Amino acid sequence: MTSLQHVNLRVRGIRDSPHSRLQSLAADITQQIALGAQKPFKEVIDVSSGDPHNAGMKPVSLVRQVLAVCLYPQLLKDNNLPLDVRQRAQRLLEVCDGGSVGSYTDSSGMPHVKQSIAEFIMRRDGGVPSHAKDVFISAGSQRALTVGVKLLASGEGETPTGVLTPTPCPHTLPMLLDEAGVTPVPYQLMEDRGWALDLDELHRALKTSRGRCKPRAIYISNPGNPTGHVQDRKSIQEVIQFAAAERLLLLVDEVYQDSVYGRGREFKSYKKVLFEMDKEFSETVEMISFHSLSSACVGECGLRAGYMEVVNMDPEVMHFVDTMLCSDISAPVTGQLALDIMVNPPKPGDPSYGTYTQEILLTRASLSQNAQRAQEFLSDLPGMSCQPVMAGIYLYPRLHLPSEIIEQAKILEVEADVLYCQRLLEEEGVFVGAGCQYGETTGKHHLRLCILVPPNTLEEVLARLGSFHLRLMDALSHPDKAVRD
């Protein structure tokens, strides 16, 4: 490692993320404030990504109580804790090797938790069969997706494997594909139609990829990250039929399935729709779906646990899913136990049911109200528009920027939305995500803003962002005034 040329070529090929650069800037500003630097703000507010507890959202009491008992079993005797908390913790400790969360588990996850997940999926999908052997637990859904993608990646000297990926997409997806040595094949979501997924656009993307790579999968985010759209049954059926016709593996990210709040919208899993179709689809289309503790209502991002369910895959291939997870030894045990709680919530009559239900309803209500409040506020700003959001934890407003700032960005060799985010961070201490994808210049610029935050935090963010935006637009429309100021 004496020079850059000795670093793995695939690692060197991982694209630099605008989010990482903005993250470094936010950390520098925070350190400057800690050292006494004078800023027009007291702290940086980070709403760039989905980390609700960092933003001030409270954890679900049941999750923390059960984990506390599992970590310190003497609390089993503490009568101040609800009885069902202690009983649940006792059952979970009994399925831990050695009766301790400090023990390893099977590489694909604890059998008890995998069974709980399979039962949850069956309840969610109205009885569609689900089996623990098809469920694999990993250190977050990102790790599970990485495993799925690496199974597809071609070897050295072969035509690169392609994965159809939406634009916009989760900001971590491009780097994940780079690391796996897979070529993204972008398909554009239709912003003017509420970020709808368009079948003609899928065919266009597939056609343009020919000769550049060999597409073998399509990645879907439903509910959409970061767009907040929700696919209806017809749209899901069209994608399944497309995947069947083109022999593509479906990679379906359903992490925000618990956070649909748009009027008249409901979450339908790809698996449920698939199994309600004819056998030519339900028995042949290969699919991997993903869910995670980073879901909106639980939001335990730092516990690092998620799962994937594999459908219609050759058992010999599934063996290698387990093989790849072996490199992790096992997912964090506390995260696996939290997954069990997430998919198996308290029932009416349980001592914890009332508190749990109130907390979940409060989170959902805050998310829905924040979405409406932020969407209306941002849409009223000049030079900004925002599609109504139906689900998830993000807003993805579009910036209609004057040519002056776009030219400035070109000179600085950054995307205009990245420059906007840098200046917002430096002048107002608000860290929002930039919308640029894959390093492409599409002529469209967006922001990514997490709305799963306390309402007072959202108001502070909107006040600072609005002040900056109006100041910027005014300065660009009156350059002489900006010089005098």
C-alpha positions as CSV (number, residue, x, y, z in Angstrom):
1,M,0.0,0.0,0.0
2,T,2.9,2.3,-0.6
3,S,1.0,4.2,-3.3
4,L,-2.5,4.4,-4.8
5,Q,-1.6,2.1,-7.7
6,H,-1.4,-0.8,-5.2
7,V,-5.0,-0.3,-4.1
8,N,-7.5,-2.8,-5.4
9,L,-8.8,-1.5,-8.8
10,R,-12.4,-2.3,-7.9
11,V,-12.1,-0.3,-4.7
12,R,-10.6,2.6,-6.6
13,G,-13.5,2.4,-9.0
14,I,-16.1,3.1,-6.3
15,R,-17.4,6.6,-7.0
16,D,-17.0,9.4,-4.5
17,S,-20.3,10.1,-3.0
18,P,-21.5,13.8,-2.8
19,H,-23.1,12.8,0.5
20,S,-19.7,11.8,2.0
21,R,-18.3,15.2,1.0
22,L,-21.2,17.0,2.6
23,Q,-20.9,14.8,5.7
24,S,-17.3,15.7,6.1
25,L,-18.2,19.4,5.8
26,A,-20.9,19.0,8.4
27,A,-18.4,17.3,10.8
28,D,-15.9,20.1,10.2
29,I,-18.5,22.8,11.0
30,T,-19.6,21.0,14.1
31,Q,-16.0,20.8,15.3
32,Q,-15.5,24.5,14.6
33,I,-18.5,25.3,16.8
34,A,-17.2,23.1,19.6
35,L,-13.9,25.0,19.5
36,G,-15.6,28.3,19.9
37,A,-16.0,29.5,16.3
38,Q,-18.8,32.0,15.9
39,K,-21.5,30.9,13.5
40,P,-25.0,32.3,12.8
41,F,-26.4,29.0,14.2
42,K,-25.6,27.0,17.4
43,E,-25.6,23.6,15.8
44,V,-25.8,21.7,12.6
45,I,-29.2,20.0,12.0
46,D,-28.8,16.8,10.0
47,V,-31.8,15.8,7.9
48,S,-29.8,14.4,5.0
49,S,-30.5,10.7,5.7
50,G,-32.9,8.4,7.6
51,D,-31.5,8.4,11.1
52,P,-34.5,9.3,13.2
53,H,-33.0,8.8,16.7
54,N,-30.1,11.1,15.7
55,A,-32.7,13.7,14.8
56,G,-34.4,13.5,18.1
57,M,-37.1,10.9,17.6
58,K,-37.7,8.7,20.6
59,P,-37.1,4.9,20.4
60,V,-40.0,2.4,20.9
61,S,-40.1,1.6,24.6
62,L,-40.8,-2.1,24.2
63,V,-37.7,-2.6,22.0
64,R,-35.4,-0.9,24.5
65,Q,-37.0,-2.5,27.5
66,V,-36.7,-6.1,26.1
67,L,-33.1,-5.5,25.0
68,A,-32.2,-4.1,28.4
69,V,-33.4,-7.2,30.1
70,C,-31.7,-9.5,27.5
71,L,-28.4,-7.5,28.1
72,Y,-28.8,-7.6,31.9
73,P,-30.9,-10.6,32.8
74,Q,-31.0,-9.6,36.5
75,L,-33.8,-7.2,35.3
76,L,-36.0,-10.3,34.9
77,K,-36.7,-9.9,38.6
78,D,-37.6,-6.1,38.3
79,N,-41.3,-5.8,38.9
80,N,-41.2,-2.2,37.6
81,L,-41.0,-3.6,34.1
82,P,-44.2,-4.8,32.4
83,L,-44.7,-8.5,32.8
84,D,-44.8,-9.2,29.0
85,V,-41.5,-7.4,28.6
86,R,-39.9,-9.8,31.1
87,Q,-41.6,-12.8,29.6
88,R,-40.6,-11.9,26.1
89,A,-37.0,-11.3,27.2
90,Q,-37.0,-14.7,29.0
91,R,-38.1,-16.5,25.8
92,L,-35.5,-14.7,23.7
93,L,-32.7,-15.5,26.1
94,E,-33.8,-19.2,26.0
95,V,-33.2,-19.3,22.2
96,C,-29.8,-17.6,22.5
97,D,-26.9,-20.1,22.7
98,G,-25.7,-20.2,26.3
99,G,-28.6,-18.1,27.3
100,S,-26.6,-15.0,26.4
101,V,-26.7,-12.2,23.7
102,G,-23.0,-12.5,23.7
103,S,-23.0,-15.8,21.8
104,Y,-22.7,-16.2,18.0
105,T,-25.7,-17.3,16.0
106,D,-26.1,-19.2,12.7
107,S,-24.7,-17.1,9.9
108,S,-28.2,-16.8,8.3
109,G,-29.8,-15.8,11.6
110,M,-31.4,-17.3,14.7
111,P,-33.9,-20.0,13.7
112,H,-36.5,-18.6,16.2
113,V,-36.3,-15.1,14.7
114,K,-36.4,-16.4,11.1
115,Q,-39.6,-18.3,12.0
116,S,-41.1,-15.1,13.5
117,I,-40.3,-13.3,10.3
118,A,-41.8,-16.0,8.1
119,E,-45.0,-15.8,10.3
120,F,-45.1,-12.0,10.0
121,I,-44.8,-12.2,6.2
122,M,-47.7,-14.7,6.1
123,R,-49.9,-12.4,8.2
124,R,-49.0,-9.4,6.1
125,D,-49.7,-11.2,2.8
126,G,-53.0,-12.8,3.9
127,G,-51.7,-16.3,4.2
128,V,-49.3,-16.5,1.3
129,P,-46.8,-19.2,2.4
130,S,-43.5,-18.2,3.8
131,H,-40.8,-20.4,5.2
132,A,-38.0,-19.8,7.6
133,K,-35.5,-21.6,5.4
134,D,-36.1,-18.8,2.7
135,V,-35.3,-16.0,5.2
136,F,-31.8,-14.8,5.7
137,I,-30.9,-12.3,8.5
138,S,-28.0,-9.9,7.9
139,A,-26.4,-6.8,9.4
140,G,-29.0,-4.5,7.8
141,S,-30.8,-4.6,4.5
142,Q,-27.9,-3.0,2.7
143,R,-25.7,-6.0,3.6
144,A,-28.5,-8.3,2.3
145,L,-28.7,-6.4,-0.9
146,T,-24.9,-6.6,-1.3
147,V,-25.1,-10.4,-1.0
148,G,-27.9,-10.6,-3.6
149,V,-26.0,-8.4,-6.1
150,K,-22.7,-10.2,-5.7
151,L,-24.4,-13.5,-6.6
152,L,-25.1,-11.9,-10.0
153,A,-21.8,-10.2,-10.7
154,S,-19.8,-11.6,-13.6
155,G,-16.2,-12.7,-13.4
156,E,-13.1,-11.0,-14.7
157,G,-13.0,-10.7,-18.5
158,E,-16.7,-11.4,-18.9
159,T,-19.4,-8.9,-20.0
160,P,-20.3,-6.8,-16.9
161,T,-23.5,-7.7,-15.2
162,G,-26.1,-4.9,-15.2
163,V,-28.8,-4.0,-12.7
164,L,-31.7,-1.8,-13.7
165,T,-31.8,0.9,-11.0
166,P,-34.3,3.8,-10.5
167,T,-33.3,7.5,-10.8
168,P,-33.6,8.8,-8.2
169,C,-32.5,5.9,-5.9
170,P,-31.2,5.5,-2.4
171,H,-28.0,7.5,-2.1
172,T,-26.0,4.4,-1.0
173,L,-27.0,2.2,-4.0
174,P,-24.4,3.5,-6.6
175,M,-21.5,2.7,-4.3
176,L,-22.9,-0.7,-3.4
177,L,-23.1,-1.6,-7.1
178,D,-19.6,-0.2,-7.7
179,E,-18.2,-2.4,-4.9
180,A,-19.9,-5.5,-6.3
181,G,-18.5,-4.7,-9.8
182,V,-22.0,-4.4,-11.3
183,T,-23.0,-1.8,-13.9
184,P,-26.1,0.4,-13.0
185,V,-28.7,0.7,-15.8
186,P,-30.7,3.8,-14.8
187,Y,-34.4,4.1,-15.5
188,Q,-36.1,7.4,-14.8
189,L,-39.1,7.6,-12.5
190,M,-41.7,10.0,-13.8
191,E,-41.6,13.0,-11.5
192,D,-44.6,14.8,-13.2
193,R,-46.7,11.7,-12.5
194,G,-45.8,11.4,-8.8
195,W,-42.6,9.5,-9.4
196,A,-44.5,6.7,-11.2
197,L,-42.6,3.7,-12.6
198,D,-43.1,3.7,-16.4
199,L,-43.0,0.4,-18.4
200,D,-41.8,2.1,-21.6
201,E,-39.0,3.7,-19.6
202,L,-37.9,0.2,-18.4
203,H,-37.8,-1.0,-22.0
204,R,-35.8,2.0,-23.1
205,A,-33.3,1.5,-20.3
206,L,-32.9,-2.1,-21.2
207,K,-32.4,-1.4,-24.9
208,T,-29.7,1.3,-24.2
209,S,-27.7,-1.2,-22.0
210,R,-27.2,-3.7,-24.8
211,G,-23.5,-3.9,-25.8
212,R,-22.5,-2.2,-22.5
213,C,-23.5,-4.9,-20.0
214,K,-25.8,-7.9,-19.5
215,P,-28.8,-6.9,-17.3
216,R,-29.7,-9.7,-14.9
217,A,-31.8,-7.9,-12.3
218,I,-34.0,-5.0,-11.6
219,Y,-33.9,-3.0,-8.3
220,I,-37.3,-1.6,-7.0
221,S,-37.8,0.6,-4.0
222,N,-41.5,0.4,-2.9
223,P,-42.4,2.6,-1.0
224,G,-39.9,4.7,-2.9
225,N,-36.7,5.9,-1.3
226,P,-36.3,8.9,-1.6
227,T,-39.4,9.7,-3.6
228,G,-42.1,8.5,-1.3
229,H,-44.2,7.0,-4.1
230,V,-46.3,3.8,-3.6
231,Q,-46.9,1.4,-6.4
232,D,-50.4,0.1,-7.0
233,R,-51.3,-3.5,-7.9
234,K,-51.3,-2.8,-11.7
235,S,-47.9,-1.2,-11.6
236,I,-46.4,-4.1,-9.6
237,Q,-48.0,-6.7,-12.0
238,E,-46.4,-4.9,-15.0
239,V,-43.0,-5.0,-13.4
240,I,-43.3,-8.7,-12.6
241,Q,-44.4,-9.4,-16.2
242,F,-41.5,-7.3,-17.5
243,A,-39.0,-9.2,-15.2
244,A,-40.5,-12.5,-16.4
245,A,-40.2,-11.6,-20.1
246,E,-36.6,-10.3,-19.7
247,R,-35.5,-13.1,-17.3
248,L,-34.5,-10.6,-14.6
249,L,-34.2,-11.2,-10.8
250,L,-36.4,-8.9,-8.8
251,L,-34.6,-7.1,-6.0
252,V,-37.4,-5.4,-4.0
253,D,-36.6,-2.9,-1.2
254,E,-39.7,-2.7,1.0
255,V,-38.1,-1.1,4.1
256,Y,-40.7,1.6,4.4
257,Q,-43.7,-0.7,4.2
258,D,-44.8,0.5,7.6
259,S,-45.1,4.1,6.7
260,V,-47.8,4.6,4.0
261,Y,-49.9,7.7,4.9
262,G,-51.0,9.0,1.5
263,R,-54.8,9.2,1.2
264,G,-56.2,6.2,-0.6
265,R,-52.8,4.5,-0.7
266,E,-51.8,1.2,0.9
267,F,-48.8,-1.0,0.8
268,K,-49.0,-4.2,-1.3
269,S,-45.9,-6.5,-1.2
270,Y,-44.5,-7.7,-4.5
271,K,-44.7,-11.2,-3.1
272,K,-48.4,-11.0,-2.4
273,V,-49.1,-9.7,-5.9
274,L,-46.8,-12.3,-7.5
275,F,-48.6,-15.2,-5.7
276,E,-52.0,-13.9,-6.9
277,M,-50.9,-14.0,-10.5
278,D,-51.0,-17.1,-12.8
279,K,-48.6,-19.9,-12.2
280,E,-46.4,-18.9,-15.2
281,F,-45.3,-16.0,-13.0
282,S,-45.9,-17.2,-9.4
283,E,-43.8,-20.3,-9.8
284,T,-41.1,-18.9,-12.0
285,V,-40.2,-15.3,-11.3
286,E,-37.2,-15.1,-8.9
287,M,-37.4,-12.4,-6.3
288,I,-35.5,-11.2,-3.2
289,S,-37.3,-8.8,-0.9
290,F,-35.7,-6.8,1.9
291,H,-36.9,-5.3,5.2
292,S,-35.0,-3.7,8.0
293,L,-34.9,-2.3,11.6
294,S,-34.4,1.1,9.8
295,S,-38.1,1.1,9.1
296,A,-39.9,4.3,9.9
297,C,-41.8,3.2,13.0
298,V,-38.9,1.3,14.7
299,G,-36.0,3.3,13.3
300,E,-33.3,1.4,15.1
301,C,-30.7,2.1,12.5
302,G,-27.7,1.5,14.7
303,L,-28.7,-2.0,15.8
304,R,-27.9,-3.1,12.2
305,A,-30.2,-5.9,11.4
306,G,-32.4,-6.6,8.4
307,Y,-33.6,-9.6,6.4
308,M,-34.2,-10.9,2.9
309,E,-36.8,-13.4,1.8
310,V,-35.8,-15.4,-1.3
311,V,-38.6,-16.6,-3.6
312,N,-38.4,-19.2,-6.5
313,M,-34.6,-19.5,-6.3
314,D,-32.7,-22.7,-7.0
315,P,-31.7,-24.3,-3.6
316,E,-28.2,-24.8,-4.9
317,V,-28.0,-21.0,-5.4
318,M,-29.5,-20.3,-2.0
319,H,-26.7,-22.3,-0.5
320,F,-24.3,-19.6,-1.6
321,V,-26.4,-16.9,0.0
322,D,-25.6,-18.6,3.3
323,T,-22.0,-19.1,2.3
324,M,-21.6,-15.3,1.7
325,L,-23.2,-14.5,5.0
326,C,-20.7,-16.7,6.7
327,S,-18.1,-14.0,6.2
328,D,-20.0,-11.9,8.7
329,I,-20.1,-14.8,11.2
330,S,-23.5,-13.6,12.3
331,A,-25.6,-10.5,12.4
332,P,-25.6,-8.6,15.7
333,V,-27.6,-10.6,18.2
334,T,-29.3,-7.5,19.7
335,G,-30.4,-6.5,16.3
336,Q,-31.8,-9.9,15.6
337,L,-33.8,-9.8,18.8
338,A,-35.1,-6.3,17.9
339,L,-36.2,-7.8,14.5
340,D,-38.2,-10.4,16.5
341,I,-40.0,-7.6,18.4
342,M,-40.6,-5.6,15.2
343,V,-42.3,-8.4,13.4
344,N,-44.1,-9.7,16.5
345,P,-45.6,-6.7,18.3
346,P,-47.7,-6.9,21.5
347,K,-51.3,-8.0,21.2
348,P,-54.4,-6.4,22.7
349,G,-54.5,-7.4,26.4
350,D,-50.7,-7.4,26.8
351,P,-49.4,-5.0,29.4
352,S,-47.2,-3.2,26.8
353,Y,-49.9,-3.0,24.1
354,G,-51.2,0.5,25.1
355,T,-47.9,2.2,25.3
356,Y,-46.6,0.5,22.2
357,T,-49.7,1.4,20.1
358,Q,-49.6,5.1,21.3
359,E,-45.9,5.4,20.3
360,I,-46.4,3.8,16.9
361,L,-49.4,6.0,16.1
362,L,-47.6,9.1,17.3
363,T,-44.7,8.4,15.0
364,R,-47.0,7.8,12.0
365,A,-49.0,10.9,12.8
366,S,-45.8,13.0,13.1
367,L,-44.6,11.6,9.8
368,S,-47.8,12.3,7.9
369,Q,-48.1,15.8,9.3
370,N,-44.5,16.6,8.7
371,A,-44.8,15.4,5.1
372,Q,-47.8,17.7,4.4
373,R,-46.3,20.7,6.2
374,A,-42.9,20.4,4.5
375,Q,-44.4,19.8,1.0
376,E,-46.6,22.8,1.3
377,F,-43.8,25.0,2.6
378,L,-41.3,24.0,0.0
379,S,-43.8,24.2,-2.9
380,D,-44.5,27.8,-1.9
381,L,-40.8,28.9,-2.3
382,P,-39.9,30.5,-5.6
383,G,-37.7,28.2,-7.7
384,M,-38.7,25.0,-5.9
385,S,-41.4,22.4,-6.4
386,C,-42.3,19.3,-4.5
387,Q,-44.4,16.3,-5.4
388,P,-46.8,15.2,-2.7
389,V,-45.3,12.3,-0.8
390,M,-47.4,9.1,-0.1
391,A,-45.0,7.1,2.1
392,G,-41.5,6.8,3.5
393,I,-39.4,9.3,5.4
394,Y,-38.1,11.6,2.7
395,L,-39.2,14.6,0.7
396,Y,-37.5,15.0,-2.7
397,P,-38.1,18.6,-3.9
398,R,-36.9,19.9,-7.2
399,L,-34.7,23.0,-7.5
400,H,-35.3,25.3,-10.4
401,L,-32.1,27.2,-10.1
402,P,-31.0,30.3,-12.0
403,S,-28.3,29.9,-14.7
404,E,-25.9,31.8,-12.5
405,I,-25.6,29.2,-9.8
406,I,-25.5,26.4,-12.4
407,E,-22.5,28.2,-14.0
408,Q,-20.8,28.6,-10.7
409,A,-21.2,24.9,-10.0
410,K,-19.6,24.1,-13.4
411,I,-16.6,26.3,-12.6
412,L,-16.3,24.5,-9.2
413,E,-16.8,21.1,-11.0
414,V,-19.7,20.1,-8.8
415,E,-23.4,19.5,-9.4
416,A,-25.6,22.6,-8.8
417,D,-27.6,20.8,-6.1
418,V,-24.4,19.9,-4.3
419,L,-23.3,23.5,-4.3
420,Y,-26.7,24.5,-3.0
421,C,-26.3,22.0,-0.1
422,Q,-22.8,23.2,0.7
423,R,-23.9,26.8,0.9
424,L,-27.0,25.9,3.0
425,L,-24.8,24.0,5.4
426,E,-22.2,26.8,5.7
427,E,-24.6,29.6,6.0
428,E,-27.5,28.1,8.0
429,G,-26.1,24.9,9.5
430,V,-28.8,22.7,7.8
431,F,-27.5,19.4,6.3
432,V,-29.7,18.1,3.5
433,G,-28.8,15.6,0.9
434,A,-28.1,16.5,-2.7
435,G,-30.1,14.7,-5.4
436,C,-27.5,14.1,-8.0
437,Q,-27.3,10.4,-9.1
438,Y,-24.5,8.4,-10.7
439,G,-22.5,11.5,-11.4
440,E,-24.8,12.2,-14.4
441,T,-25.8,15.6,-15.5
442,T,-29.5,15.4,-16.2
443,G,-30.3,19.1,-16.0
444,K,-32.5,18.5,-13.1
445,H,-31.6,19.2,-9.5
446,H,-33.1,18.0,-6.3
447,L,-32.7,17.9,-2.5
448,R,-33.3,14.9,-0.2
449,L,-34.8,15.9,3.2
450,C,-35.7,13.5,6.0
451,I,-39.0,14.3,7.6
452,L,-38.9,11.7,10.3
453,V,-37.9,14.3,12.9
454,P,-39.7,16.0,15.8
455,P,-42.1,18.7,14.5
456,N,-40.1,21.5,16.2
457,T,-36.9,20.3,14.5
458,L,-38.7,20.4,11.2
459,E,-39.9,23.9,11.8
460,E,-36.4,25.0,12.5
461,V,-35.1,23.3,9.4
462,L,-37.8,24.9,7.2
463,A,-37.1,28.4,8.7
464,R,-33.4,28.2,8.1
465,L,-33.8,26.6,4.6
466,G,-36.5,29.1,3.6
467,S,-34.3,32.1,4.7
468,F,-31.3,30.8,2.8
469,H,-33.3,30.0,-0.3
470,L,-35.0,33.4,-0.5
471,R,-31.7,35.1,0.1
472,L,-30.0,33.1,-2.6
473,M,-32.8,33.6,-5.2
474,D,-32.9,37.4,-4.4
475,A,-29.2,37.8,-4.7
476,L,-29.1,36.0,-8.0
477,S,-32.0,38.0,-9.4
478,H,-30.5,41.3,-8.2
479,P,-26.7,40.9,-8.5
480,D,-26.1,44.6,-8.0
481,K,-27.8,44.5,-4.6
482,A,-25.8,41.4,-3.7
483,V,-22.5,43.3,-4.4
484,R,-23.6,46.3,-2.4
485,D,-24.6,44.0,0.5
